[in-house]
Amino acid sequence: MGISMNQKIQQEQKLIFTTEMQMSLKLLQMPIYELQERIGKELDENPILEIDYTVSDDVVDADEKKEVLANKEELFDYNSFLQQTKYDGNIQDVSYIDNDEDNINNPFNYISKITSLKEYLKEQLIDRNDRREIRNICEYLIESINDDGFITDDIRDIVVDINASYDMVNAALKVVQDMQPWGIGAKDFKESLIIQLRKRNINDKEIYKIIENHLDLLADNKYKELAHILNEDIETVQKYIDIIKSLEPKPARGFYTGEETKYIVPEAFIRKIDNEYYIIMNDGMLPRLNVNTYYCDIIKDESNIEAVNFIKDKVNSALNLMKGIEQRRNTIYRVLEKIIEIQKDYFDMGELHLKPMNLKDISADLNIHESTVSRAIKDKFISIPLGTVKIKDLFTNGINMGNYTEDVSTNIIKKEIEKIVKEEDKHKPLSDQSIYDELNRMNLNIARRTVAKYREELGIKPSGKRKIFR
């Protein structure tokens, strides 16, 4: 059998997932505050990318442009930069000192940082007159406190770890537990609650007995059974429960844990003008970017291939970022246009008029993939006349009521369940069957099991656990 070589042309479809596409998808998914951070990081790492501070090209005349370009000399020594980063190719490791006098005298530099729980406890330690050895152990214990405010390590293990006596570690632990917030440094939430009671000079033994032995009954709202065990009337038990509920089961709650607070920044503002809704994108939150032409001229210099390749790579990165930001803006704008078209009644009259809407409704009309719509709305907010809302909350499933010409949003039914429970008699809370009957009277005909499902999704306890005894 002879061996032969043949050439043939074959046509096939293949999706090439380019770097530009990856960049575009990542930027689309980012909420605006993350995009700000990404742009800031790119500005730090990419000398080609710069913020365009000019108001408009029409405002700056030719002479002014020449003056601006003249002042750009020695902006960046790319050869020196390449040498500094050559050892590992990691541009992020190179730091540049900004000796700008204005930056040194910036008043924001003197704003105190947020104090964490551990820093707050160490500050209290400074004001005490404990022995040096005890103070050192206290600092070790403070560093062992978890995010809830507890020290879960066994005291005997701590004794071995730091090579100290049991009595000294125990004494240091008492010092930590004497600090504010009350209940800090306990081994678990039960001990924390007991410490808080002592600090508040509450000495009723029955309350301590409930915390130590009967918290399960409290959680299940079995007040009658608890009253029988304690041999107390139901009103007295209710007072005990009110005191326990006023305590903090997680004493570290509310303290800074090291993670930055993410503030809600709307992607756009929806405003009604002359009976029409307009989308105003929040472009002011993002800097206007530009490619520094000074470095682009280096590409023409073929004598330094390494520098040319470096600049080309950075130019492509800058252009991909700028293009991705613009594509992100256009996609979000198109999605919001469609949402306004579908949910005009909601914007006009409020949440009870929210229509069922899903990703497929938007993607089909815009001729884009559902995953693109999902990325466009992920963790993003808009400002509307009713307040600031999460875009994803406008997407709800619908239930066919039969009596209605259109499906009713599940959000509307959940709001009605919340309202019914809020207005109920807390001494005689409504069962799921009673809530079901009330919804039926409102022509919201859903199954009883659906009532229970929505109640659980809303975090509302069953009627037995909502009852108050007085």
Residue, then its C-alpha position, 0 to 999 in steps of 0.5 A: m500500500g503506497i503512502s501519499m500526501n494530499q492537501k485539502i481545504q476544509q471549512e469549519q467554524k471555531l470560536i476564538f476567545t481572544t484577550e479582548m473578549q476576555m477583558s470585555l466580559k470581565l469589565l461587564q461583570m464588574p460593578i462600578y466601584e470594582l471598575q474604578e479599582r481596576i482602572g486605578k490599577e491599570l493606570d499604576e501599571n501601564p505608562i501608556l494609559e493616562i487620564d484625559y483632563t481636557v474638557s473638550d478638544d474644541v476648547v484647546d486651541a493649537d498653541e495650547k496643545k503645543e504647550v501641553l506637549a512641550n511640558k510632557e518631556e521626560l515623563f517616563d524613562y522607558n529604558s530605565f523602566l525595562q531594566q528595573t523590571k527585567y529581573d522578573g518581568n513583574i511591573q507591579d513590584v516597581s515602586y515610584i516615590d511621588n515627591d509632589e509637595d501637594n500630595i505630602n500636604n494633602p489633608f486626607n493623609y491625616i485622616s485617622k484610619i478605621t479602628s479594628l476590634k483588635e486595635y480597640l482592645k489593645e488600646q484598652l490594654i494600654d490604660r491598664n496597670d497589669r504586669r508586663e507578662i500578663r499584658n503580653i499574654c493578653e496581646y496573644l489572646i486578642e490576636s486569637i479572637n475570631d470574627d464573632g469575638f470568641i476565643t475558641d482555643d482551649i486554654r490548656d493548648i494556649v498554655v503549651d503554645i506560649n509556654a506560660s503557666y495556667d494561672m497566668v493565662n487564665a488571669a490574662l483571659k479574665v483581663v480580656q473578658d473585662m474589656q468592652p464590648w462586653g462578652i468579648g473573649a468568651k469561648d462561645f456565645k453562651e459564655s458571652l451572654i453570661i459575661q454580659l449579664r454580669k456586666r449589667n448586674i443582672n443576677d436572676k438565677e432563672i435567666y442564667k439557667i435558661i442560657e445554660n440549659h434551655l436555649d433550644l426551647l427559647a429558639d423554638n418559642k416553647y415558652k409554656e414548656l419553659a414556664h413549666i420547667l422554671n415553675e414560673d408564670i408565662e409573663t415572667v418567662q417572657k420578661y426573662i426572654d426579653i432580657i436575653k434577646s437584648l444581649e449580643p450573641k456575637p460581641a464582635r458584630g459591628f466592628y471593622t474586621g479588615e474588609e473595606t466597606k463597599y458603598i452602593v454606587p448606582e450605574a445610572f440614574i433613571r429620571k422622568i422628564d415630560n412623561e418619558y424616562y431617560i437614562i443618565m449613565n453615571d460616567g462621572m464616577l470613571p475617569r476619561l482615559n487616553v493613550n499617551t502619544y508621547y510613548c506611541d512615537i517610540i514604536k517608530d524607533e526600530s533601534n530598540i526592539e525590546a522597548v518597541n515590543f513593550i510599548k506595543d503590548k502596553v498600547n494594546s492593553a490600554l486600548n482593550l481596556m478603553k474599548g471594554i469600558e465603552q462596550r460595558r457602558n453600551t450593553i448596560y444602557r441597552v439592557l436598562e432601556k429594555i427594562i424601562e420598556i417592560q417595567k414602565d408601570y413599576f417606575d410610575m406606580g411602585e413595587l406592587h406593579l412590578k411585572p414578571m421578567n427574566l433574562k430571556d425576555i431581555s436577551a431575546d429582544l436585544n439579540i444577545h446571550e442570556s449570560t451577557v445580560s446576567r453579567a450586565i446586571k450582576d451586583k449593579f444598582i440604579s437610582i430611580p425616583l423611588g430610591t436606589v434599587k438593585i437591578k437584579d431585584l427587578f427580575t422576578n418570576g410570575i405566577n398565573m392567577g387565572n383571574y388576571t390578564e397577566d402573570v403576577s410577580t412573586n415579589i408582589i405576593k411576598k410583599e403581601i405576605e410580609k404586610i400580613v405578618k407585620e399587621e397580625d396580632k403577635h399574641k395570636p400569630l397567623s398560621d400558613q393556612s390563615i395567610y393563604d386564606e387572606l391572599n385568596r381574599m385578595n385574589l392572589n390564588i397560590a397553593r398553601r405550600t407556596v405560602a410556606k415556601y415564600r414565608e421561609e424565603l422571607g426569613i419569617k418564622p412559623s406562627g408558633k415561633r412568632k407568638i409573644f406571651r404576655 
